[in-house]
Structures are given as structure tokens and as C-alpha cells.
């Protein structure tokens, strides 16, 4: 009996010892890709002169730091051949311009030159319908007990419009993005809405409406469907390779991640009552 007990103890100890072994998992490592965050946003009521572009690269899955790209040449030209240069802020990968001229429906071309490669993209700046009012409903959601906030706007009836909505909540780290088109409500009053079931009195929401192109609308629909609705930003830690409108003019197969967009925006801040 004593021998049997010792054998049982031995096998139990062997089992738990084996559970403590470290298992190394080999992950495929792809070459780093350039990530270009070039969202030019013109907020209503401002001159839109101050703009910025961020350059980084993809990195390993377990890396905590995102590598920045320094020393690049970054500029945008408009349809009048005016050039707006973006200058890097002390090796941060963030390039800024203080004299940009936003014009609705004007065509702009982005150029980024880094590591001997040239990246380009062209896009048109789109307008956005102003937010006309904000309403709070304390009987919203599927249960009829959630607080829901709606931001109303009047869609122009003489053109096809595409929108991107961003909701940022003071109680959350991430923001919510979703895109829509006016196919079914052209020329009518419509709204964007919050989707946080935990809203309570005193919480603050920042609501941003973007006017976007049809191509950017299609891109964002794909990106949001892959990443999920709640993300820190359109290009933060992309879970999959989604090709944008920026091309590598030097080596077309080695395309970057990111998108060059130009939007007029309307921004409102609302405190839950």
C-alpha cells in the first residue's frame, strides 16, 4: 500500500512539473510595412491651416513600442499646384504643416519619400452637413432602459454624400467609428447615435461627423468590420492588412498601410444629463 501511495504522489508531481514547462511558439515575421496616417480634417469654424501626418511601421505582435519613421520628405499639392510642406517634430514621426489651405471639392495629392521609396495618393476634400441639434433619450437601446444620444443633421438633397461618425466617451479609452451613406435618406434629416450601454449622468461625449469620399467610405466599412466597432483609431494596431489608396510609386507590390483622406468635420461635446 505504501509503495502504491508513493507511485501516485510521484506521477502527480510529475504532471504538475510538466505543466510548468515553457512552450515557445514560433510566429511568422513579415517585413515591416510603412503606415501612413494622413487624415486631413478641416473643423468648421477654423481656417484648417494646422494639419499633421504620422509615419510609423508595423512591428512584431509582442512588441509594445510602435517604431516611428523619421527623416522623410512629406508634402501635399493642391489642384492649383500649391505645395504644403510637412516638417517633422523632433524625430517623433509626426509631420506638421501650419499653412495648409482646405478647399471643398478640391483635389489634393500626397507625396511621401522615405528610404529611397516614393508613396503617393490623390483624394478630394469633402464637405459635411452641420450638426443641427443633439437629443438625449433615457429610454433607448434594446431594453428601453439605456441612455442614448443622437446628433441630428440635414443631408443635402442635390448630391450623394458619405459620412464617418466618431463617438468618444469620457468613461472609455477607445472610440467608436462607423460609416454611412445617404442612399436611403437623401435630402432628409437624419442622425448619428451613441452605442454605449453604460452611459450615466455626468459622462461626456465628443461627437465628430466627417464628410468623406465614397472610396474612403468603402475602406472604413471594411476596416471597422475587421477591427470591430470600438477601436482607438482607424489605423491603431490593424488586425489585418487592409489596402488603402496610397501606392508605392517605386515598388507597387510593396504598398503601405493607411489612407489619405480630406474631410470637413463638425464637432460637438455633450454632457449626459
Secondary structure, DSSP 8 states (H G I E B T S, - for coil): -HHHHHHHHHHHHHHHHHHT-------------EEEEEEEEEETTS----EEEEEEE---TT--S--B--S-EEEEEETT--EEEEEESTTSSEEEES-----TT-EEEEEEEETTEEEEEEEE-B----EEEEEEEEEETTTS-EEEEEEEEE--SSS--EEEEEEEETT-SSEEEEEEESTTTTTSEEEEE---TT--TT-EEEEEEEEE-HHHHHHHHHHHHHH-SEES-TTSS-SS--B-S-EESS-TTS--EEEEEEEEEEEEEEE--
